[in-house]
Amino acid sequence: MKAIAFTLATWFGCGYFPWGPGTVGSLAALAIAVEVQMHLGGTRQFLLGVTLMLLMPSVWAASRTALESGKKDPGKVVVDEVLGQWVTLIGATAYTPVSFAAGFVLFRLFDIWKPGPIRRLEQLPSGYGIVADDLGAGLLGALILYVGGTLKVY
């Protein structure tokens, strides 16, 4: 079970990247979203479905990896960035290169900055706190991405 937890928590090894593993996890999530859009369509439904499907396994994997690592929020846990990135992209009104780039930048900005209540979400216990702050950053990014699309910014 430890191997399964580490594989999911590190998003199949992205978390082991030596520089900016969270950014690498976000890029992996973005690449999946772009591929889905290019080949399957239905991107919003896909992202919502896979995010909901992976939510509790991600909390479990983050909790288990944190416990095994002896750290509250180990840098190698990037599945939270994957889910947060997908939540941001759910807010796009259209899937274009500009909306994908804007979604990536918005999510990374809010994930790193963690304004106001997003930072407080980190205080939730174990994997819940690890994942919840990124979901909060994703929601804020989704809101701004949605408003930008509604105003025809992209």
C-alpha positions, 0 to 999 in steps of 0.5 A, a space after each residue: 500500500 505504501 508504494 501505491 500511496 507514494 505513486 499517487 501522491 507524487 503523481 507517478 514520480 513528478 514529485 521527485 523532480 529536484 526543482 519545483 515539483 509542484 510546478 511539474 505536477 501542475 504541468 502534468 495536470 495541464 498536459 492531461 487537460 490539453 490532451 483530453 481537449 485535443 482528442 476527446 473534448 468534454 474537457 470540463 466534464 472530464 476534469 470534474 469527474 476525475 477530480 471528484 474520483 481522485 479526491 479521497 484517494 488523494 487525501 489518503 495518499 497525501 496522508 500516508 506519504 506525509 506520515 511515512 516522510 515525517 513531514 506535515 506537507 512533503 514537497 514530493 506530494 504533488 497530487 494536490 497540485 494536480 487536482 487544484 490545477 484541474 479545478 482552476 481549468 474547470 472555470 474556463 469558458 473555452 479551452 484555448 491555448 490562452 485559457 490553458 496558459 492563464 489557468 496554469 499561471 492563475 493556479 500557480 500564483 494562488 497556490 504559492 501566494 495562498 491568500 487569506 482563507 486558502 492559507 487556513 485550509 492548510 491547518 486541516 488535519 493530515 492529507 485534508 490540509 495538504 489537498 484542501 489549500 490547493 483546491 481553494 487556490 484552484 477555486 479562486 483561479 477558476 473564478 477569475 478564469 471564468 470571469 475573464 472568459 465571460 468578459 471575452 479576455 480570452 
